[in-house]
Amino acid sequence: MLMTILVFALLAYLLGSVSFAVVSSWVFKLPDPRTYGSKNPGATNVLRSGKKAAAVLTLLGDAGKGWLAVFLAQTYSPVWGLGDEAVAVAALAVFLGHVFPIFLRFQGGKGVATAVGVLLGLNVWLGLLAMATWLAVAFTWRISSLSALIAAVLAPLFSVVLLGFEAGTLAVSAMSLLLIWRHRSNIVNLLAGKEGRIGEKKSPDS
């Protein structure tokens, strides 16, 4: 059983390691997102290239792989006699794959889109609540990182209400803590009042 769970984790991790920021940049013949802007391989940085379609593809791809990993784990874990713990492991593994991708020398994105995909896979309402939180904060303060941080803080609480104190909630809590850690530079900028707002004009190298 343990070996099967490890196989689930490895496959989910490898799926998470596929960077759609890099893939979409290659498709649209854009510079590598790790060479400009924040150098973060994520949708927000790809948007700095000026190609909205590439950013949308990155967003959908990164979220989609999170959802797919959970869906596949939910589908096949009963076949192998596994329970919710296998799904939780796959959920966390695909997120870790995005943040620490083996294909990019473990230098990945911050994980917001992939986390949303995972939440939608675990429970549609959980994902929708996290998205609604992000949108509400973004509409009010127009700061993307603040939206992600508040959604990350509240996601475990939403999970407790919808899933209870089970393995999935532990995975959500671990993702939230890691997501907050990945935004530590943004937290410094927020406290200093220097964090950029949504819609602000920036050069690709800023």
Summary of the structure (lengths in Angstrom):
residues: 206
radius of gyration: 16.7
end to end distance: 48.8
largest distance: 52.8
contacts: 741
relative contact order: 0.13
helix: 72%
strand: 0%
